């Protein structure tokens, strides 16, 4: 699992919605990075 997928899971444990975290990552790093992370999360 990638750093970013672990980061999203960590934020979920802190009570932050997955969609919110992914949206923030998309804003900063682009749609391709968000899709990579979503794929990684779905394949765990």
Phi, psi and omega per residue, in radians:
X1 nan 2.450 -3.082
X2 -1.340 2.880 3.072
X3 -0.953 -0.807 -3.062
X4 -1.165 -0.656 3.091
X5 -1.117 -0.739 3.071
X6 -1.087 -0.681 3.118
X7 -1.067 -0.796 3.133
X8 -1.074 -0.762 3.134
X9 -1.123 -0.730 3.094
X10 -1.045 -0.784 3.129
X11 -1.109 -0.623 3.081
X12 -1.086 -0.728 3.126
X13 -1.131 -0.466 3.095
X14 -1.447 -0.044 3.086
X15 1.696 0.171 3.138
X16 -1.691 2.252 -3.090
X17 -1.046 2.443 3.139
X18 -0.995 -0.754 -3.113
X19 -1.085 -0.650 3.117
X20 -1.118 -0.830 -3.135
X21 -1.117 -0.774 3.139
X22 -1.113 -0.647 3.095
X23 -1.110 -0.729 3.115
X24 -1.128 -0.715 3.112
X25 -1.132 -0.733 3.121
X26 -1.064 -0.740 3.140
X27 -1.066 -0.704 -3.071
X28 -1.474 -0.671 -3.000
X29 -2.025 -0.141 3.077
X30 1.773 2.886 -3.071
X31 -1.137 -0.653 -3.124
X32 -1.050 -0.734 3.138
X33 -1.124 -0.742 3.117
X34 -1.042 -0.774 -3.131
X35 -1.135 -0.670 3.071
X36 -1.030 -0.780 -3.112
X37 -1.163 -0.749 3.120
X38 -1.083 -0.702 3.099
X39 -1.093 -0.774 3.135
X40 -1.079 -0.745 3.129
X41 -1.140 -0.668 -3.129
X42 -1.256 -0.397 -3.106
X43 -1.689 0.103 -3.095
X44 -1.287 nan nan
